[in-house]
Amino acid sequence: MKLLKVGMRVVVFGQHEGTVRYIGPLDKLDKHVVVGVEFDSQGVRRVIACISAHSARAPTAVGKCDGSWHHARYFQCKDLYGDFVLPQFLQV
């Protein structure tokens, strides 16, 4: 995989296009790197394995956020167009 950079176009889970808006941990104590993605469209159905390696969520009907997580802002996008994804689920 190419080195990820903010602003780079990606495909999530092989089918959902978006733009990288954040790369890093979601908690100062978390060592796991996640990628904040702003999706091109709302209403994406996918399995999300994000936030930390300790959690995986069932498929959801829409993007999950506006670039914030637990009241901390990591990037800005329209509500329900953003999400945080583990890098292994991205294609450049």
C-alpha positions in Angstrom: 0.0 0.0 0.0 1.2 3.5 -0.8 1.9 5.8 2.1 -1.3 7.5 3.1 -1.5 11.2 3.2 -4.3 13.7 4.1 -6.2 14.7 1.0 -5.5 11.4 -0.8 -8.4 9.6 -2.5 -9.2 6.1 -1.2 -11.7 3.3 -1.6 -13.0 1.8 1.7 -13.9 -1.9 1.7 -13.3 -2.1 -2.0 -16.4 -0.1 -2.9 -16.9 3.3 -1.1 -14.9 6.3 -2.3 -13.8 9.1 -0.1 -11.0 11.4 0.9 -8.5 11.0 3.7 -9.0 13.8 6.3 -7.1 12.5 9.3 -4.5 9.9 10.1 -3.6 9.1 13.7 -4.9 7.8 17.0 -8.3 8.8 18.4 -7.0 8.9 22.0 -3.6 10.1 23.3 -3.2 6.8 25.0 -4.2 4.7 22.0 -1.4 3.3 19.9 -3.6 2.3 17.0 -3.7 4.5 13.9 -7.0 5.1 12.3 -7.9 7.0 9.1 -10.6 9.6 9.1 -12.4 9.4 5.8 -14.9 11.8 4.3 -17.2 9.8 2.0 -18.4 11.1 -1.3 -22.0 10.2 -0.4 -24.2 9.6 2.6 -25.8 6.2 3.1 -22.8 3.9 2.8 -23.5 0.3 4.0 -20.3 -1.3 5.3 -18.8 -3.2 8.2 -16.8 -0.9 10.4 -13.7 -2.1 12.1 -12.5 1.1 13.6 -12.0 3.3 16.6 -9.7 0.7 18.1 -8.5 -2.8 17.5 -10.7 -3.8 20.4 -14.0 -3.2 18.8 -15.8 -4.0 15.5 -19.3 -2.9 14.8 -22.0 -4.5 12.7 -23.0 -3.0 9.3 -24.5 0.5 9.5 -26.8 2.4 7.2 -24.8 5.7 7.0 -21.5 7.3 7.7 -21.1 7.6 11.5 -19.9 11.2 12.2 -19.0 14.7 11.1 -15.3 14.1 11.9 -15.6 14.1 15.6 -15.4 11.2 18.1 -16.3 11.4 21.8 -16.6 15.2 21.6 -13.1 15.7 20.1 -12.8 17.1 16.6 -10.4 15.3 14.2 -11.6 16.7 10.9 -14.6 18.6 9.5 -17.3 17.2 7.1 -21.0 17.1 6.8 -22.8 15.0 9.4 -23.0 11.3 8.6 -20.4 11.6 5.8 -17.4 10.8 7.9 -16.0 7.8 9.7 -12.7 6.3 11.1 -11.4 3.2 9.5 -8.4 0.9 10.1 -5.8 1.4 7.3 -6.0 -2.3 6.2 -9.5 -1.6 4.9 -8.4 1.1 2.5 -7.2 1.0 -1.1 -5.3 3.9 -2.6 
